[in-house]
């Protein structure tokens, strides 16, 4: 079974960006996050949809 969410650390690793950049990204308006207490989780399906809709098609 595939995970439903990923952490900010996993996001950074998946995108190949630094952890501070990943935290910048999750604070952007419109970026899909779940906040549970102080924990920030990214729903996988919503992230994939966000990634597709924000990809540049030049």
N, CA, C and O of each residue as an XYZ file, in Angstrom:
232
protein
N       0.840     -1.190      0.000
C       0.000      0.000      0.000
C       0.882      1.250      0.000
O       1.825      1.361      0.783
N       0.562      2.170     -0.879
C       1.317      3.420     -0.979
C       0.948      4.353      0.171
O      -0.200      4.403      0.613
N       1.965      5.097      0.648
C       1.714      6.057      1.723
C       0.762      7.155      1.245
O       0.800      7.551      0.080
N      -0.083      7.639      2.140
C      -1.038      8.697      1.796
C      -0.430     10.086      1.945
O      -0.883     11.037      1.307
N       0.598     10.204      2.787
C       1.228     11.505      3.033
C       2.744     11.355      3.061
O       3.277     10.250      3.160
N       3.424     12.496      2.972
C       4.880     12.510      3.160
C       5.243     13.700      4.035
O       4.492     14.671      4.135
N       6.395     13.606      4.660
C       6.886     14.682      5.519
C       7.594     15.738      4.668
O       7.827     15.536      3.476
N       7.926     16.845      5.288
C       8.658     17.902      4.587
C      10.047     17.388      4.196
O      10.558     17.730      3.130
N      10.654     16.571      5.055
C      11.960     15.991      4.746
C      11.860     15.087      3.513
O      12.734     15.124      2.647
N      10.808     14.284      3.431
C      10.609     13.413      2.267
C      10.347     14.235      1.010
O      10.800     13.871     -0.076
N       9.622     15.336      1.151
C       9.366     16.237      0.025
C      10.682     16.780     -0.524
O      10.903     16.787     -1.735
N      11.553     17.234      0.375
C      12.851     17.771     -0.039
C      13.646     16.714     -0.800
O      14.238     17.005     -1.839
N      13.656     15.509     -0.288
C      14.381     14.422     -0.929
C      13.776     14.085     -2.293
O      14.503     13.895     -3.269
N      12.451     14.013     -2.358
C      11.751     13.667     -3.605
C      12.019     14.704     -4.699
O      12.193     14.345     -5.864
N      12.052     15.981     -4.328
C      12.256     17.040     -5.312
C      13.732     17.377     -5.528
O      14.074     18.106     -6.459
N      14.598     16.853     -4.675
C      16.023     17.150     -4.803
C      16.354     18.581     -4.422
O      17.212     19.217     -5.033
N      15.657     19.088     -3.393
C      15.891     20.460     -2.921
C      16.307     20.415     -1.451
O      16.165     19.387     -0.788
N      16.817     21.527     -0.953
C      17.237     21.583      0.449
C      16.012     21.624      1.366
O      14.912     21.977      0.942
N      16.224     21.260      2.611
C      15.136     21.285      3.589
C      14.576     22.699      3.789
O      13.357     22.858      3.845
N      15.439     23.746      3.900
C      14.877     25.104      4.019
C      14.005     25.491      2.818
O      12.982     26.154      2.989
N      14.403     25.078      1.596
C      13.586     25.369      0.405
C      12.262     24.620      0.466
O      11.231     25.148      0.050
N      12.283     23.390      0.982
C      11.055     22.609      1.114
C      10.095     23.302      2.091
O       8.889     23.345      1.848
N      10.627     23.841      3.190
C       9.776     24.571      4.143
C       9.217     25.847      3.508
O       8.075     26.221      3.775
N      10.012     26.515      2.672
C       9.502     27.680      1.932
C       8.317     27.270      1.052
O       7.298     27.957      0.997
N       8.475     26.145      0.374
C       7.446     25.655     -0.531
C       6.147     25.331      0.196
O       5.072     25.695     -0.280
N       6.223     24.656      1.335
C       4.993     24.276      2.043
C       4.283     25.484      2.656
O       3.111     25.388      3.019
N       4.973     26.611      2.773
C       4.342     27.829      3.303
C       3.698     28.668      2.209
O       3.023     29.655      2.501
N       3.901     28.283      0.942
C       3.301     29.024     -0.168
C       1.792     28.851     -0.186
O       1.291     27.754      0.058
N       1.060     29.928     -0.475
C      -0.400     29.797     -0.617
C      -0.727     28.840     -1.765
O      -0.133     28.917     -2.841
N      -1.666     27.951     -1.522
C      -2.082     27.023     -2.553
C      -1.347     25.693     -2.544
O      -1.763     24.756     -3.225
N      -0.245     25.594     -1.774
C       0.460     24.316     -1.693
C      -0.293     23.411     -0.726
O      -0.636     23.841      0.376
N      -0.560     22.153     -1.120
C      -1.383     21.264     -0.282
C      -0.642     20.736      0.947
O       0.338     20.002      0.825
N      -1.119     21.116      2.121
C      -0.534     20.620      3.369
C      -1.635     20.255      4.363
O      -2.741     20.794      4.331
N      -1.292     19.333      5.232
C      -2.125     19.005      6.388
C      -1.298     19.377      7.607
O      -0.150     18.951      7.735
N      -1.872     20.167      8.500
C      -1.158     20.500      9.729
C      -1.838     19.753     10.867
O      -3.023     19.945     11.138
N      -1.070     18.905     11.521
C      -1.571     18.132     12.654
C      -0.700     18.516     13.837
O       0.425     18.037     13.985
N      -1.243     19.391     14.678
C      -0.428     19.958     15.747
C       0.663     20.795     15.111
O       0.384     21.715     14.341
N       1.903     20.476     15.432
C       3.025     21.208     14.835
C       3.588     20.470     13.618
O       4.501     20.959     12.953
N       3.044     19.314     13.341
C       3.541     18.491     12.227
C       2.929     18.940     10.901
O       1.734     19.223     10.822
N       3.754     18.999      9.874
C       3.301     19.353      8.527
C       3.423     18.112      7.656
O       4.508     17.548      7.521
N       2.309     17.687      7.066
C       2.296     16.542      6.167
C       1.757     16.977      4.818
O       0.922     17.878      4.735
N       2.233     16.339      3.768
C       1.789     16.663      2.412
C       1.039     15.463      1.860
O       1.625     14.388      1.725
N      -0.254     15.616      1.533
C      -0.999     14.504      0.943
C      -0.435     14.182     -0.444
O      -0.294     15.073     -1.282
N      -0.116     12.919     -0.680
C       0.538     12.501     -1.924
C      -0.297     12.841     -3.160
O       0.229     13.410     -4.117
N      -1.579     12.503     -3.156
C      -2.420     12.750     -4.339
C      -2.546     14.238     -4.642
O      -2.467     14.649     -5.800
N      -2.741     15.046     -3.601
C      -2.859     16.494     -3.792
C      -1.533     17.078     -4.265
O      -1.521     18.004     -5.076
N      -0.407     16.543     -3.764
C       0.906     17.009     -4.198
C       1.120     16.713     -5.677
O       1.583     17.574     -6.425
N       0.783     15.491     -6.102
C       0.946     15.117     -7.515
C       0.116     16.029     -8.417
O       0.587     16.456     -9.471
N      -1.120     16.327     -8.006
C      -1.979     17.228     -8.781
C      -1.390     18.634     -8.808
O      -1.404     19.290     -9.850
N      -0.868     19.107     -7.667
C      -0.251     20.437     -7.593
C       0.964     20.502     -8.505
O       1.166     21.491     -9.209
N       1.773     19.445     -8.493
C       2.980     19.402     -9.301
C       2.651     19.503    -10.787
O       3.296     20.253    -11.520
N       1.659     18.756    -11.225
C       1.235     18.787    -12.636
C       0.688     20.165    -13.017
O       1.014     20.702    -14.076
N      -0.144     20.726    -12.144
C      -0.767     22.010    -12.483
C       0.210     23.178    -12.415
O      -0.049     24.232    -12.996
N       1.334     23.006    -11.709
C       2.314     24.085    -11.593
C       3.552     23.879    -12.455
O       4.479     24.688    -12.419
N       3.568     22.817    -13.217
C       4.696     22.570    -14.122
C       4.645     23.548    -15.282
O       3.571     23.857    -15.799
N       5.789     24.022    -15.680
C       5.869     24.943    -16.815
C       5.814     24.147    -18.102
O       6.537     23.164    -18.265
N       4.958     24.569    -19.013
C       4.823     23.906    -20.312
C       5.277     24.860    -21.398
O       4.455     25.454    -22.097
N       6.572     25.006    -21.538
C       7.130     25.941    -22.510
C       7.314     25.287    -23.838
O       7.775     25.928    -24.783
